[in-house]
Amino acid sequence: MDVHADPMNLLRQRSSVKWRIFPEDVLPLFVAETDFPLAPPIQDALMAAIRNSDTGYTPPTSELPEAFARFADARWGWTVDPAQVWTTTDVGVAIVETLRRVTKPGDGVIINPPVYFPFFDLVAESGACVVEVPLSGGIDAGWSLDLAGIEEAFKAGARAYLLCNPHNPVGRAHSAEELRAVAELAAKYGATVVSDEIHGPLTYPDSQFTPFLSVSDAAREVGVCVTAASKAWNLAGLKCALMVTAGKPKEAIVGSMPDEVYWRTSLLGLKASVAGYRDGGEWLDGIIASLDANRRLFATLLDSQLPEVKYRMPQATYLAWLDFTALGWGEDPAAHILEHARVALSNGPPFGDPGRGFARLNLACAPDTLTEAVARLSSFRR
Ligand SMILES: Cc1ncc(COP(=O)(O)O)c(C=O)c1O
């Protein structure tokens, strides 16, 4: 199924943050929203709810755990017990509420910069402290998890690890071997791994997404998966996320959160998520095919017009993590680019120290938009 981004005149009518923060002369390629239309099964589910004035509270049991379990099995061969799936408002809330229950105030929580920058604030919101273990490698060699650094951090007392799998912004799908090693380390030091898998469904056909809870018994003991349908099907405004466990200790923790945590799930978000997981697979494949073409087109455009910018094609998701250091555009190239080229990228430094000289670009747009963005950047360079 072909899925194409909406035309610019329609996109400009959207009222989400991507389309409202900057004036119209700016091409917005920053926040992780896509320019694709909603999948038809999701549109139908939402329209039916609106027609029936079905906009009340979300009931304590729903079809979502079963729909997610079927999707996880079909896509990744991961067996999920629907009785160990709970819903809440969004992945941010799922992270904070989980960390609150597995750490004490002031405990360390490992994160791997450069990383989705709200992780810094979410750890602080939970009362814990960030312990940075940067990714190993880099844009030339490719990134990996620094297992020795992670062990050091656990040894020094970190009680939890907030893993980004696949990793935003570098787009890496961590390997099963690495994840197995992480689980062993967490088990050895009695720590919890909170695996944020929101980008998992957007993994490219030449790569493999591995759900953390699928890798070993140790992972099932130490891990909590937090995820949502909201990146794959662009539902961030609808507010629904999932928390998944696969072992008794974590089941007890996540399953006994205050009822309010689950009650904050939006009914419309839940309906859209069920429709996505249950009936949105073909549409998702169409989106992945479009993104696959875009990530390759972007490489070609950079090669021909901006060869100084380093880009490593993502294995998953629609984010391009770009190294601008050779151009000398300073620590925060996105600031210069916005001012001079009128393209809005995500600023690199908030992703952590390794983000200096970098910026993140959102590839989930029309090929013409990407072409225009690179043309603007290269004309600014001259
Ligand atoms: C890794 C990661 N986690 C969480 C989120 C946000 O999820 P939510 O809107 O459900 O809090 C994003 C959004 O881009 C993300 O990239």
The ligand as a MOL file (V3000), in Angstrom:
LIG
                    3D

  0  0  0     0  0            999 V3000
M  V30 BEGIN CTAB
M  V30 COUNTS 16 16 0 0 0
M  V30 BEGIN ATOM
M  V30 1 C 11.9790 7.7670 22.7010 0
M  V30 2 C 10.7160 8.5270 22.9250 0
M  V30 3 N 9.9940 8.2780 24.0200 0
M  V30 4 C 8.8400 8.9320 24.2680 0
M  V30 5 C 8.3660 9.8890 23.3910 0
M  V30 6 C 7.1130 10.6360 23.7070 0
M  V30 7 O 6.0800 9.7900 23.9770 0
M  V30 8 P 4.7580 10.3500 24.6480 0
M  V30 9 O 4.2640 11.4700 23.7950 0
M  V30 10 O 3.8540 9.1620 24.6580 0
M  V30 11 O 5.1500 10.7980 26.0360 0
M  V30 12 C 9.0830 10.1660 22.2220 0
M  V30 13 C 8.5940 11.1830 21.2910 0
M  V30 14 O 9.1860 11.5230 20.3230 0
M  V30 15 C 10.2880 9.4720 21.9910 0
M  V30 16 O 11.0150 9.7070 20.9090 0
M  V30 END ATOM
M  V30 BEGIN BOND
M  V30 1 1 1 2
M  V30 2 1 2 3
M  V30 3 2 2 15
M  V30 4 2 3 4
M  V30 5 1 4 5
M  V30 6 1 5 6
M  V30 7 2 5 12
M  V30 8 1 6 7
M  V30 9 1 7 8
M  V30 10 2 8 9
M  V30 11 1 8 10
M  V30 12 1 8 11
M  V30 13 1 12 13
M  V30 14 1 12 15
M  V30 15 2 13 14
M  V30 16 1 15 16
M  V30 END BOND
M  V30 END CTAB
M  END
